[in-house]
Amino acid sequence: MKKIYFGAVFTLMSFFASAQDYDHWSIDIGGGLHQVGSALTPGFAENIFGQGHIGYRYMFNEKFGLRLDLGYNSFTANETSQPFTSNYYRASLEGVVNLRSILKFDTWTKRFGLLFHAGAGAATLNVTAPVNNGSGDVMYAMNFGLTPQFKLNDRFTLFLDLNSIIHFYQENNFDGGKNVDWRESNISLMNTSIGLNIALGKNRQSADFYVEDEIEDKIVNTELDAIKKRLNNAEKEIEILKSKESGPNKDLVLTELDERYVKRDENPNRYSSVVTGSNVDFIRELLNSGYINVYFDVNKDEIQKGSLNSVNYLKQFMMDNPSVSADLIGYADETGTADRNKTLSQNRAKRVYDVLVAAGISPSRLSYFGGGEDKTVTEEARQFARKVTFKLR
């Protein structure tokens, strides 16, 4: 009978493995304590140690899955009981619900999870002493339980499984005596296991913690892609400007721009050269094309520290070229109402205006206004929408 159970289980496991191409497979290996809930003859009591199980689990997604569970219990008498020995084997197909995902544990913890599982199968009880029952007592089994989890790393998860099993048509007690209530259904056995879940997929991570890790990686990768696209577009526009046949020496202007806006001397507010003459139009074109912007945090009008240099670049250029005026245009991302975005974008432009005026630029050479929501960027790259751009004239 044991060979039939194990053969059927592994055949079904092989079918699932070949029919699906997902990376949500994992294996549960555990063992620990058991307690008989019913079906013990008076005068007999079990030793609580001696149970283990192995489960081959497949999650359809981060919420629901199936598990093929194989269980084993070795029952022996404790020090207060008459002697007896029996072996118990179980195979069941269970549905698994990831309560961590449904209850959104990821909003408050990265390590803890909780599974609920329930299913049905078959079991056999083989009593070897004091009376050998031969081929064993075959019965139906229905089980349900909770499994708290603790994530060790992407591949390994520690779990504690609390499992209750109900038997139907159990003819013999676990000690070998006759079960007078063999047609009754009740909680016949309770198992408590500690064990390890091992992810088997190519991503080295089960679906139990998918919400926490995979979405975060996806957002990061999307933002990186947006940055790469922006850099590629900037390089193309610079190449177009450099390839124009008319106008000043473009290579010389780029060299001067590098010296002026990148390689600063010991005083961070000074630049090594002054760009004048025909090169001014070319530099104005670069500034107007959006390569230098001032950026802000979410719902803030304080300039990011990393953008203070951008304000300084514009200030120095306007001081070197007194005839140049500038429009300051503020923007916001798509989060928020239209009125809120309009006000926020204007406040950001006003903040840059105030800094330039305080630095010595005449207010008559500056104007500012809010452009509201910047609809030229995608949702994934919304940090690029929270900005102030320059238009020189």
C-alpha positions as CSV (number, residue, x, y, z in Angstrom):
1,M,0.0,0.0,0.0
2,K,2.9,2.4,0.8
3,K,4.3,1.9,-2.6
4,I,1.0,2.7,-4.2
5,Y,0.7,6.0,-2.2
6,F,4.2,7.1,-2.9
7,G,4.1,6.1,-6.6
8,A,0.8,8.1,-7.1
9,V,2.2,11.1,-5.3
10,F,5.4,11.3,-7.2
11,T,3.6,10.6,-10.5
12,L,1.4,13.6,-9.8
13,M,4.4,15.7,-8.8
14,S,6.1,14.9,-12.1
15,F,3.0,15.8,-14.0
16,F,2.9,19.3,-12.4
17,A,6.6,19.8,-12.9
18,S,6.4,19.0,-16.6
19,A,3.1,20.8,-17.3
20,Q,4.2,24.2,-15.8
21,D,7.1,26.4,-16.6
22,Y,6.9,28.8,-13.7
23,D,9.6,29.5,-11.1
24,H,7.2,29.3,-8.1
25,W,8.1,25.7,-7.0
26,S,9.4,25.1,-3.5
27,I,9.9,22.2,-1.1
28,D,8.9,22.0,2.6
29,I,10.9,19.8,5.0
30,G,9.8,19.7,8.6
31,G,9.5,17.6,11.7
32,G,8.6,17.8,15.4
33,L,5.9,16.8,17.8
34,H,2.5,15.1,17.6
35,Q,-0.4,14.6,19.9
36,V,-3.2,12.0,19.5
37,G,-6.6,13.7,19.7
38,S,-8.6,10.5,19.8
39,A,-8.5,6.8,19.1
40,L,-6.2,5.6,22.0
41,T,-7.3,2.7,24.2
42,P,-7.5,3.5,27.9
43,G,-4.2,2.8,29.6
44,F,-2.1,3.8,26.5
45,A,-0.4,7.2,26.0
46,E,1.9,8.2,23.2
47,N,5.4,9.7,23.2
48,I,5.0,13.2,21.7
49,F,8.2,13.0,19.5
50,G,8.4,11.2,16.2
51,Q,6.7,13.0,13.3
52,G,8.0,14.5,10.0
53,H,6.7,15.6,6.6
54,I,7.9,16.7,3.2
55,G,5.8,18.9,0.9
56,Y,6.3,19.7,-2.8
57,R,4.5,23.1,-3.3
58,Y,3.6,25.1,-6.4
59,M,2.2,28.6,-6.1
60,F,0.0,29.8,-9.1
61,N,0.8,33.4,-8.0
62,E,1.7,35.2,-4.8
63,K,-1.6,34.4,-3.2
64,F,-2.7,30.8,-4.0
65,G,-1.1,27.5,-4.6
66,L,-1.2,23.7,-4.2
67,R,1.0,21.3,-2.2
68,L,1.5,17.6,-2.3
69,D,2.3,16.6,1.3
70,L,3.8,13.4,2.6
71,G,3.6,12.8,6.3
72,Y,5.0,10.2,8.7
73,N,4.4,9.5,12.4
74,S,6.1,6.9,14.6
75,F,4.0,6.2,17.7
76,T,5.6,4.7,20.8
77,A,4.5,4.5,24.4
78,N,5.6,7.0,26.9
79,E,6.8,6.2,30.4
80,T,3.2,6.0,31.9
81,S,1.7,3.8,29.1
82,Q,1.5,0.1,28.3
83,P,4.0,-0.6,25.5
84,F,3.0,-0.3,21.9
85,T,4.5,0.7,18.5
86,S,2.9,1.8,15.3
87,N,3.8,3.7,12.1
88,Y,1.5,6.1,10.3
89,Y,1.9,7.2,6.6
90,R,-0.1,10.0,4.9
91,A,-0.4,11.6,1.5
92,S,-2.6,14.6,0.8
93,L,-3.3,17.3,-1.8
94,E,-3.7,20.7,-0.2
95,G,-4.7,24.2,-1.2
96,V,-2.4,26.9,0.1
97,V,-3.4,30.5,0.7
98,N,-0.6,33.1,1.3
99,L,-2.1,35.3,4.0
100,R,0.9,37.6,3.9
101,S,0.0,38.7,0.4
102,I,-3.7,39.0,1.0
103,L,-3.3,40.8,4.4
104,K,-0.5,43.0,3.0
105,F,2.2,42.1,5.5
106,D,4.7,43.8,3.2
107,T,3.5,47.2,4.5
108,W,5.0,46.5,7.9
109,T,7.4,43.6,7.7
110,K,9.9,42.2,5.2
111,R,10.7,38.9,7.0
112,F,7.4,37.4,8.4
113,G,4.8,35.6,6.5
114,L,1.7,33.3,7.2
115,L,0.2,30.5,5.1
116,F,-3.1,28.7,5.5
117,H,-3.4,25.2,4.1
118,A,-6.2,22.6,3.9
119,G,-6.7,19.5,1.9
120,A,-7.6,15.8,1.9
121,G,-5.9,12.5,1.1
122,A,-5.4,9.0,2.4
123,A,-3.5,7.5,5.3
124,T,-2.5,4.1,6.6
125,L,-1.8,3.0,10.2
126,N,0.5,-0.1,10.7
127,V,0.6,-1.4,14.3
128,T,3.5,-3.6,15.0
129,A,3.2,-4.2,18.8
130,P,1.6,-5.5,20.9
131,V,-0.4,-6.9,18.0
132,N,0.7,-6.7,14.3
133,N,-2.3,-5.7,12.2
134,G,-0.7,-6.9,9.0
135,S,-1.4,-4.8,5.9
136,G,-2.5,-1.9,8.0
137,D,-5.6,0.3,8.6
138,V,-6.4,2.4,5.5
139,M,-8.4,5.6,6.1
140,Y,-9.4,8.9,4.6
141,A,-7.7,12.0,6.0
142,M,-8.6,15.7,5.9
143,N,-6.1,18.2,7.3
144,F,-5.9,22.0,7.8
145,G,-3.3,24.2,9.4
146,L,-1.4,27.5,9.8
147,T,2.2,28.1,8.9
148,P,4.0,31.1,10.3
149,Q,7.2,31.9,8.3
150,F,10.4,33.8,8.8
151,K,12.4,34.6,5.6
152,L,16.2,33.9,6.1
153,N,17.2,34.9,2.5
154,D,15.8,34.8,-1.0
155,R,16.1,31.0,-1.2
156,F,15.4,29.7,2.4
157,T,12.5,30.4,4.7
158,L,12.1,29.0,8.2
159,F,8.5,27.9,9.1
160,L,6.5,26.6,12.1
161,D,3.5,24.4,10.9
162,L,0.5,23.8,13.2
163,N,-1.6,21.1,11.6
164,S,-4.7,19.2,12.6
165,I,-5.8,16.0,10.9
166,I,-9.3,14.4,10.8
167,H,-9.6,10.7,10.0
168,F,-12.6,8.9,8.5
169,Y,-13.2,5.1,8.8
170,Q,-10.2,4.6,11.2
171,E,-10.8,1.0,12.4
172,N,-7.9,0.7,14.8
173,N,-6.6,2.9,17.6
174,F,-3.0,4.1,17.3
175,D,-2.1,1.5,19.9
176,G,-3.6,-1.4,18.0
177,G,-6.9,-1.7,19.9
178,K,-10.2,-1.6,18.2
179,N,-11.7,1.9,17.5
180,V,-15.3,1.7,18.6
181,D,-16.1,5.0,16.9
182,W,-14.4,4.2,13.6
183,R,-17.2,5.8,11.5
184,E,-17.0,9.0,13.5
185,S,-15.1,12.1,12.3
186,N,-13.0,14.0,14.8
187,I,-9.6,15.6,15.2
188,S,-7.6,12.4,15.4
189,L,-4.1,13.8,15.3
190,M,-2.3,17.2,15.8
191,N,1.2,17.8,14.4
192,T,3.6,20.7,15.3
193,S,6.6,21.0,13.0
194,I,9.5,23.3,12.5
195,G,11.2,23.2,9.2
196,L,12.7,24.8,6.1
197,N,11.1,25.9,2.9
198,I,13.6,25.8,-0.1
199,A,12.8,27.7,-3.3
200,L,13.4,25.6,-6.4
201,G,12.9,28.1,-9.1
202,K,15.5,29.9,-11.3
203,N,14.9,33.1,-9.4
204,R,15.9,31.4,-6.2
205,Q,12.8,32.8,-4.4
206,S,9.4,31.3,-3.8
207,A,6.2,33.3,-4.5
208,D,5.5,33.7,-0.7
209,F,7.5,37.0,-0.7
210,Y,7.0,38.0,-4.3
211,V,5.1,41.3,-3.5
212,E,7.9,42.6,-1.4
213,D,10.9,41.9,-3.5
214,E,9.8,41.7,-7.1
215,I,7.8,44.9,-7.3
216,E,10.5,46.9,-5.7
217,D,13.1,45.5,-8.3
218,K,10.6,46.3,-11.1
219,I,10.3,49.9,-10.0
220,V,14.0,50.4,-9.7
221,N,14.6,48.8,-13.1
222,T,11.9,51.0,-14.7
223,E,13.5,54.1,-13.3
224,L,16.9,53.1,-14.5
225,D,15.5,52.5,-18.0
226,A,13.9,56.0,-18.0
227,I,17.3,57.5,-17.0
228,K,19.1,55.7,-19.7
229,K,16.5,56.9,-22.3
230,R,16.9,60.5,-21.1
231,L,20.7,60.2,-21.4
232,N,20.5,58.7,-24.8
233,N,18.2,61.5,-26.0
234,A,20.5,64.1,-24.5
235,E,23.5,62.7,-26.3
236,K,21.6,62.7,-29.7
237,E,20.6,66.3,-29.3
238,I,24.2,67.3,-28.4
239,E,25.4,65.5,-31.5
240,I,22.9,67.4,-33.6
241,L,24.2,70.7,-32.2
242,K,27.8,69.7,-32.7
243,S,27.2,68.6,-36.3
244,K,25.8,72.0,-37.5
245,E,28.0,73.5,-40.1
246,S,27.2,77.1,-39.3
247,G,28.1,79.0,-36.2
248,P,31.1,79.0,-33.9
249,N,33.6,76.2,-33.3
250,K,31.5,73.6,-31.4
251,D,34.4,71.6,-30.1
252,L,35.9,74.8,-28.6
253,V,32.5,75.7,-27.0
254,L,32.1,72.2,-25.5
255,T,35.6,72.5,-24.0
256,E,34.8,75.9,-22.6
257,L,31.5,74.7,-21.2
258,D,33.2,71.8,-19.4
259,E,35.8,74.2,-18.0
260,R,33.1,76.7,-17.0
261,Y,30.5,74.4,-15.5
262,V,32.3,71.3,-14.4
263,K,36.0,72.0,-13.5
264,R,35.7,74.7,-10.8
265,D,38.7,76.2,-8.9
266,E,39.1,76.3,-5.2
267,N,36.2,78.8,-4.8
268,P,33.0,76.8,-5.7
269,N,31.2,80.0,-6.7
270,R,33.7,81.0,-9.4
271,Y,34.5,79.5,-12.8
272,S,37.7,79.4,-14.6
273,S,36.7,81.3,-17.8
274,V,34.1,83.6,-19.2
275,V,32.2,82.5,-22.2
276,T,31.4,85.5,-24.4
277,G,31.0,86.4,-28.1
278,S,29.4,84.1,-30.6
279,N,29.7,81.1,-28.2
280,V,26.9,82.6,-26.1
281,D,24.2,81.6,-28.5
282,F,25.4,78.0,-28.5
283,I,25.5,77.8,-24.7
284,R,22.1,79.4,-24.5
285,E,20.9,76.6,-26.8
286,L,22.3,74.0,-24.5
287,L,20.7,75.6,-21.4
288,N,17.4,76.0,-23.1
289,S,17.4,72.3,-24.2
290,G,16.8,71.0,-20.7
291,Y,20.2,69.6,-19.9
292,I,20.4,71.7,-16.7
293,N,17.3,71.7,-14.5
294,V,16.5,72.4,-10.9
295,Y,14.8,69.4,-9.1
296,F,12.6,69.1,-6.0
297,D,11.3,66.4,-3.7
298,V,7.7,65.2,-3.6
299,N,5.3,68.0,-2.6
300,K,8.2,70.3,-1.7
301,D,9.4,73.6,-3.1
302,E,12.8,73.5,-1.4
303,I,15.6,73.0,-4.0
304,Q,17.4,69.7,-3.8
305,K,21.0,70.0,-2.6
306,G,22.2,68.3,-5.8
307,S,20.4,71.0,-7.9
308,L,22.0,74.1,-6.3
309,N,24.8,73.9,-8.9
310,S,22.2,74.3,-11.6
311,V,21.0,77.6,-10.1
312,N,24.6,78.7,-9.8
313,Y,25.3,77.9,-13.5
314,L,22.5,80.1,-14.6
315,K,23.5,82.9,-12.2
316,Q,27.1,82.9,-13.4
317,F,26.0,82.9,-17.1
318,M,23.7,85.8,-16.6
319,M,26.3,87.7,-14.6
320,D,28.8,87.2,-17.5
321,N,26.2,88.3,-20.1
322,P,24.2,91.3,-18.7
323,S,22.0,91.4,-21.8
324,V,20.6,87.9,-21.2
325,S,17.2,87.5,-19.5
326,A,15.6,84.2,-18.3
327,D,12.1,82.7,-17.8
328,L,11.8,80.3,-14.9
329,I,9.1,77.6,-15.5
330,G,8.1,75.3,-12.7
331,Y,6.5,71.9,-13.0
332,A,5.0,69.2,-10.8
333,D,4.4,65.4,-11.3
334,E,0.9,63.9,-11.9
335,T,0.2,63.1,-8.2
336,G,-2.2,65.7,-6.9
337,T,-5.0,67.9,-8.2
338,A,-4.6,70.3,-11.1
339,D,-5.0,73.3,-8.8
340,R,-2.5,71.9,-6.3
341,N,0.1,71.2,-9.1
342,K,-0.3,74.7,-10.5
343,T,0.3,76.3,-7.2
344,L,3.2,74.0,-6.3
345,S,4.9,74.5,-9.7
346,Q,4.6,78.3,-9.3
347,N,6.1,78.1,-5.8
348,R,9.1,76.1,-7.2
349,A,9.7,78.7,-9.9
350,K,9.4,81.5,-7.3
351,R,12.0,79.8,-5.1
352,V,14.6,79.7,-7.9
353,Y,13.7,83.4,-8.7
354,D,14.3,84.4,-5.1
355,V,17.7,82.6,-5.0
356,L,18.8,84.3,-8.2
357,V,17.7,87.8,-7.0
358,A,19.5,87.3,-3.7
359,A,22.6,86.3,-5.6
360,G,22.6,89.7,-7.4
361,I,20.6,89.1,-10.6
362,S,18.2,92.0,-11.3
363,P,14.5,91.1,-10.9
364,S,13.9,92.9,-14.2
365,R,15.9,90.2,-16.0
366,L,13.8,87.4,-14.6
367,S,10.2,86.2,-14.8
368,Y,8.7,83.1,-13.4
369,F,5.4,81.1,-13.6
370,G,4.0,77.6,-12.9
371,G,3.5,75.2,-15.7
372,G,1.4,72.7,-13.6
373,E,1.8,69.0,-14.3
374,D,4.6,68.0,-16.6
375,K,3.0,65.5,-19.0
376,T,6.1,64.8,-21.0
377,V,7.4,62.1,-18.6
378,T,6.1,58.7,-17.7
379,E,4.7,57.7,-14.3
380,E,7.8,55.6,-13.6
381,A,10.1,58.6,-14.1
382,R,8.0,61.1,-12.2
383,Q,11.0,62.4,-10.3
384,F,12.1,64.2,-13.5
385,A,8.8,66.1,-13.6
386,R,9.4,67.9,-10.3
387,K,11.6,70.7,-11.7
388,V,12.2,74.2,-12.8
389,T,13.5,74.7,-16.4
390,F,15.2,77.8,-17.9
391,K,14.4,79.7,-21.1
392,L,17.0,82.3,-21.9
393,R,16.4,85.2,-24.2
